[in-house]
């Protein structure tokens, strides 16, 4: 990649600390680069104490990304 990047660390909403990017953003990034893309899986900004629903949502995102 131009500038020498070896990978992309992909997330959205950096002011809140970063959250999982949209599927469209992930797909566009994967089409646009020829280096590894690491996708942040995080349901919301704030602390890192998640309830069961948030953990399940993150797990479902992980399954979609690795399918």
ABEGO torsion letter per residue (X at the ends): XBGGBABBBBBBGAAAGEBBBBAAAAAAAAAABABBBBBBBBABBEBABBBAAAAAAAAAAAAAAAX
